[in-house]
Amino acid sequence: QLEVEVVDMNGKTIDGPVRLDILVIDQNDNRPMFKEGPYVGHVMEGSATGTTVMRMAAFDADDASTDNALLRYNILRQTPTKPSPNMFYIDPEKGDIVTVVSPTLLDRETMESPKYELVIEAKDMGGMDVGLTGTATATILIDDKNDHAPEFTKKEFQATVKEGVTGVIVNLTVGDRDDPATGAWRAVYSIINGNPGQSFEIHTNPQTNEGMLSVVKPLDYEISAFHTLLIKVENEDPLIPDIAYGPSSTATVQITVEDVNEGPVFHPNPMAVTKQENIPVGSVVLTVNATDPDTLQHQTIRYSVYKDPAGWLEINPTNGTVGTTAVLDRESPFVHNNVYTALFLAIDSGNPPATGTGTLHITLEDVNDNVPSLYPTLAKVCDDAKDLRVVVLGASDKDLHPNTDPFKFELSKQSGPEKLWRINRLNNTHAQVILLQNLKKANYNIPISVTDSGKPPLTNTTELRLQVCTCKKSKMDCSATDALHISLTLILLSLLSLFCKSF
């Protein structure tokens, strides 16, 4: 759009201005272009004739109101050309690509390739010969559907496994013509007969699609030497309605169990028995019993000691009788919570021999065989102490009730007209020693007897060493004490003991 005016030599407007419209007429100088590629379409195999696959759309920069941008589409080339060179048709005006072959020819499993490439031409000028052209490639993939059931490569498989062993015993192979990248190909196996004890499991190998048959519960040759399983295979995806699983989708597996020399088994295991401690050496504890699972073989069993931490036991190798070789002691460090544990072996006569292990728990009943002990055995007191309660004594006993407390505390008789100390019982396990007067600086030994409550009771006499010290300014000086003062009663008891031994 221009504005035009006429002026004289002096620039004075003579005429105008008037508008001048210049129309630019479109020339067909732009080719059609496919801008949205790559172009990939999918169609399910077996689809009906006329199924739309995809749409191709080109762009032309020329005037859309003229034939310069009026496009028409055409398929120039199809690769591959089988099973038909004209598998597809393109709507010349819309650019829609549709199938033109029958569903039977659109069969992925019979095609040379499930991928087709079409060279699509777009021509302007309404497709006239003088029109300009542009091309693009359309890739069409034939998608798989589950129209083939998996089939075993043979009707019967063989496997051999040793009894008592678990793990994969055989790989079952199948064929499936469907696409390996889909659930129409991936196999799912199941055991439909012959597995009442759930001894077997089957899983799919994701790489090979094979069925891995495993033993998950050890098999027993003596119960059954042969097993027959019926296996079924299916796909992850359901089959199309007009396809069904046939006889080839099942197979049998014949499994042979090999005999292995198994170790003898103790009955029961663990074994338990209760005995008093300190029973005589040579006492019978019990007779163990082990049997050989290999019932079809005639084998003998011999017994031996495997672990006997304290060395208290022996076992008859032929009949399994367990006896004592030493005194059983409940207070031994080898006894835990009153229970002594030993292990025994049962060895059969197989080649090579097999061994079974049995555990024996002996619960030891307590016997009053430990004298009580006294603590502490040393006490200190000031020679001018006002509080003459010297020390609280405690008693302990390794035995169990009723062979322990309540304890009886006693002082040996004191010589002389004056008694120097006494003992008072505080409770079942403690007593208190009390001075009856202040003593001069010295060391004193006080014999104290402690008696437990067992039947018969046991008594232990322990000397309490009493140090009488000098105390000044809250400091206790126990050095340089006078000569040791010993109870006359203790001296007399010692002399009497020596006299009795001489006779």
Secondary structure by P-SEA (a helix, b strand, c coil): cbbbbbbccccccccccbbbbbbbbbccccccccccccbbbbbccccccccccbbbbbbbcccccccccbbbbbbcccccccccccccccccccbbbbbcccccccccccccccbbbbbbbbbcccccccccbbbbbbbbbbcccccccccccccbbbbbbccccccccbbbbbbbcccccccccbbbbbbccccccccbbbbbcccccbbbbbbccccccccccbbbbbbbbbccccccccccccccccbbbbbbbbbcccccccccccbbbbbbcccccccccbbbbbbbcccccbbbbbbbbccccccccccccccbbbbbcbbbbcccccccccbbbbbbbbbcccccbbbbbbbbbbbccccccccccccccbbbbbccccccccbbbbbbbcccccccccbbbbbcccccccccbbbbbccccbbbbbbcccccbbbbbbbbbbbcccccbbbbbbbbbbbbcccccccccccccccccccaaaaaaaaaaaaaaac
